[in-house]
């Protein structure tokens, strides 16, 4: 397919989009710019880290990383993570550079600094592709979950979303599902629909990193308690033509809605999710679908998911992460429900039924040219025992 009035060397123009049931491998990299943030989400993985580990990476290192994504891995999109990436000192310069080399940039953000219309315009002029905004509640719930010392989070996020809509900048939403907001999932979906969000992701809480050692996490919710509310929110999205996805929940917990469920095995087939090859700087020249299935198994182990005794004879066992070990330690595996019949080996078996937003990508003439393919001096985490993936200063 060819671009429609889009220069391949620059992504300041929005990609043409379509909706399809065809599942292709993602072309999206991810870069942690640092862990500094001015909000304190109740579930944040970084809030317990010492300040010395929260600094920004150097701009030259960020340029090196995005060049490697584009020219070594052939990525066409990149997500900037934090902390809060809109606070990165040279974020607009970085976005401009990415757009200029054909790497469409996204900021994953709480959105509080986009409450200013001029800030939104600056990102638009720099070449931002879209924003993935974390909206974990409406009204007082948003203020409680995403805590800020001086701002009303709910009001600031609504203002930001309205500015993005007015400026014609695409937006997607991430919602961490927890006890505090589970009854608001349909409200959040309706907010997203009102402001023109294309995609809404409902993300069950993952006890990674600093939360790994806690058996009882106050805001964590049982899958069976969350499922009816998640299904209701999916129905709201579907009725308005908004793509809904559910991350990191065992397939059996959303019976009848499996096409919306993305465990680590399905993520490589979502254009908005991260490429395991570039994410962990694996250096694989031409990874196949089978390579990504193996990378998904490694991701399952890396993040502490496992199959319980009730999963062993499940027909979907080889395409599902199962349950997190912390989750089973807290609540057991009584919620697990086996799929019967012939074993399912195709990781897209359920998700290929979903009508999903796709970007129309032209022939990638520039990939692999004009830049070194040597590993960067700062490298992505790629060892099984490492924790966060992203550029990190080497130990001295």
N, C-alpha and C positions, 0 to 999 in steps of 0.2 A: 504494500500500500504506500502511496505517496502522501506527503504533507499537503495541506490545503492552505496556500498562502503563508507558509511558515518557513523561515530560513533555517536550514539544518544547523548552522553554526551558532544560532542564537535562540534562546527559548523565551525571550521577552513576550512574544506572542503566545497565546494559550494554545496548547495542542487541541486539535480536533478530537472530540470524544464520541464514543458510541456505547451501546449497551449490548453485551454479548454473553452467551453461555460457554464460549470457548475459553479454556483456561491455559494461559501462557505463563512462562517463568518470569518472575519479577526482574526488573532492571534498576532497582533502587538501592543506593548505598545509604549509610548512616554514619554521622560523625558527631561525637560528643565534643562540644566546644568548651566545656568546663561545667562545674557543678554549682556555680553561684546562682542564687535565686533570692528574690525578695518576698516570696510567699512561703508558707509553711503548711503544706498539705498534710493532713493527719496520717496519710499512708506513705509519705515520701520515703524512698529508699536512702536518700542522702542526708537526711536531717541529723543523723547521729555521727556523721563523719567529721573528723577534725578539720578545722579551717584550712590547714596546709594542703589538704587534698582537693580543695574546691576551686583553685585558680583557673584562669583561662589558658588555653593553649596559644602559642604564638601565631600570629597571622601567617607567617611564612610556612609554618607547619600545617596550618589549615589549607593553604594553597597547594602544598605538596600532597595532602590527602585527597583533595577533590580531583586533582590531576590524575592521581592513581586510580580513583574510581572511574573517571571518564575514559582514560586511555589504556589502562591495563585491563580493567574489568568490563569495559564497554557499558558501564551504567549510564542511564539517561536521566535519572532523578537522584536527588540526595535529600535526606532528612537531616536537619540540624537539631541536635538535642542539647539539653542542659542537665541540671539547672534550667535557667531561663535564657534561651538563645537570643531573644530580642535585646538583651542587655549586653551582648558581646560587643566590645568596643568598636570593632570594624565590621559589624555584621552586614551593613549595606554594601561595603566594598566587596565582601566575600560573595554576597548574592549577585552583585554585578558581574564578578568574575565567572561564577558558575553559569549564569545565563549566557555569557559571551562564548563559552566553550561547549554549549549544548547540553548542559547538565542542569535540568530544571530544579530549582531549590525550593524546599519547604521548611518552614519553621514549626516545630512542635512547641506550643506555647500555652501559658495560662491566659494570654490575651490582654492582661491588665494594661499594658503600655500601648495597646492599639485603641484605647478609649479616646485617644487624640487623633482627630481626622488627618492632621498634617503628617503624623507619624505613619499612618496607613498609606498616604500618598507617597511618602518617601520610599516605603518598601515596594510599592507598585512601580515607581519610576526606576528603582534599582533592578527590577526584573523578577520579583518573587513569583513563583508558580502558584502556590497556595499556602494556606495555613491549616495546620491540624491543631485545633484548640481543645484543651482539656476543660470540659464543662461537667462538673460532678454534682450539680444540683442547681435549683432555682431558689430565689429568695433567701431566707435565713439559712437554709441548708448549704447553699453555695458559700456563704460567709463563714460557716462553721468548718466545712471541709477544706476549703482553700483559704487559709487564714492570712490576712494581710494587716499590718499594723495601722494603716491610715485609710485604706480604701474599702468601700463596699464592693466586694467581689462580684456579687450578683449584678449590681448596676453597671459596673465597669465592663463586665463581659457582654452584657446586652448592648451597651454602647459600641463596643468593639465589633461585635457581630453585625450590627446595623451599618457601621462605617464600611466594613468589608463588603457588605452587600451593595451599598451605594456606589462603591468604587469598582464594582465588578470583579472583585478578587475571590476566587474560589475558596471555600472553606469546608473542612470536614471536622467532625467532632469525635473526641475520645471521652468515654464515660467509664470511670472505674466503679464497678458495682459493689456496694457495701451496705451494711445495715442502715447507715444514715440516709442513703438516697434511694433505696430499692423501690419505695413506693412512689418515687418521682420519675421513674424511667420514662413513662409515657409523657410526662410534662416536659422532660428534656427533649424527647423526640419531637414534640410539638413546637418547642422553641427552635430546634434545628430546622424544621420544615418552614417555619415562618421567616427565617433569615436566609433561606436558600441553601442550606447545607446539602452537599451532594451525597455524603456518606456519614453514617453514624456507627461507631464501633462501641460495643458494650463489652468491657474488659473485666473479667472476674479477677479479683485480687490475687496476685502471685506472691507468695512469701519468699522472695529472693533476698539476697544480699543481707542487709542488717536485720531483716525480719526472719531469716532462715532458722534461727535458734529459738524462736518464740512459739510455743505450742498454742497458747491462747492469745489470739490477736483480737482486740475488742470489736473492731469494725468489720471483721471478716464474717461473711454470711455463708450459710450452707447452700449448696447448689439447689437442693430441693425447695428451699425457701425463696431463692431468687428466681427460679425458672418461670413461674407463672407471670411475674412482672416483666421478665425479659421477653417472653412470648408476646405479651400485650404490647410492648414497645415495638417489637418487630412488626406486628400487625398494623400499628399506626404508621410506621415508615412505609410498609408495602402499599398501603392505601394511597399514599402520596407520591409513590415512585422514587422514594429515597432508599438508597442501598443501606442495608443493615448487616452488620457482622458481629459475631460473638467470639471473643478470644479466650482461649485457655480454659474451656470447660469440657469435660468428657462428653463425647458424642451422645451417649445414652441419656444424658441429663436434659436434653432438649429433643425428645422424641417427637417426630413430625416436623421439626425445624432444623434438621441436621444440615440442610444446604447452607445455612447461615453460620455454621460452626467452623472455626479455624483453630485447630490445635497446631503444634509446631510442624506437623506433617503437611498441613494445607497452606501454611503461610507463604511458601515459595511460589504459590500459584495465585497470589493476590498482588496486582501491580502496585498497591500502596504499602506493601510490606517489604522487609529488608532481604537483600540477597545474601545468603549464608556465605557465599564465596568471598565477596568483598567485605562483608561485615567482620569476618574473622581473618581477613587477609590470607586466604588459603592458597591463592596463586594458581588455581586450576584454570588451564587455558580454555577448555571448551567443555564445561560441566554439562552432563546429561541429566535427564529426569531421574535416573537411578542414582546419580551422584547426589542429587538433592534429597532423595529419600534417605540415603545414608547420613547425610549432614543433619537431617531432621532427627534421626536416632541419636546422634551425638548431642544435639540440642536438648533432647528429652532428658538425657543423662546429666548434662551440664546444669540444667535448671531443677533437677531433683524430682522429676516425675517418674512414676513407675506403674506397672500393672499389678493390681491386687489379685488375690486368689480368685475372686469372682470374675476377674477379667481374662483369666488364662484361656478359657474355652470360648471366649467371645469372638464372633466372626469378624468384628471390626478391630480386633486387637492390634493388627499391624499398621493401621492408619490412624491410630488414636494415641495420645500421650498417656492416657490413664489419669490417675489421681496424683496430686502432689503428696510427697511423703509426710509433710507437716499436716496436710489436710486429713490424711488417714490416721495419723497419730492423734489428732484432736477428735475426729468424729467417726472413725472407722470407715468401712467400705460398704455399709449396708445400702447405700443409694445406688450402687452399681447394678445395672441391668444388662444382661447379656443379649447380644444380637445372635440369632440362630441362623442356620443355613450355611451355605458355602462360604469359606473365608474370603474376605474382601481384601484385595491386594492393591487396587488402584486408589491412591490417596485423594484423587479428585472424584471418587465415586458419588459422594453426596454433593459437593460444592459445584459440580458441573451443571447442576439443575438450577443454580442461582443466576438470575439476570443481573449482570455486574457491570459497573462502569469500567470502560477500557479507554486508554489513550491510543490514538492512531499514530504509530511510529513509522517514519519513513526508513528507507535504506540507510544504514549507519555507516556512511563512508569514512567518517573520521576516527572511528574506534581503532585503537592500536597504532596510531600514527602521531608523530609530532611530539612525543614525550617519552621519557625513559620508563621502562617497565621494571626497574630495580625496586626492591622494597624500600619504603620510606624510612628515614632515620627514626621517626616515631611510628610505631606500628600498631595496627589493631590488635587487641587481645585475640589470641587464637588457641591458647592452651585450655584443656578441659577444666583445669582447676582455677583458671582466671575467672573474675567476676564480671565487671562491666566490660562491654566492648566499646572501643573508641580510642582515639589517639591519647597516648599517655607518655609523659616524660620518662625516659629510661632511668633505671636506678643508677645512682652515682656512688 
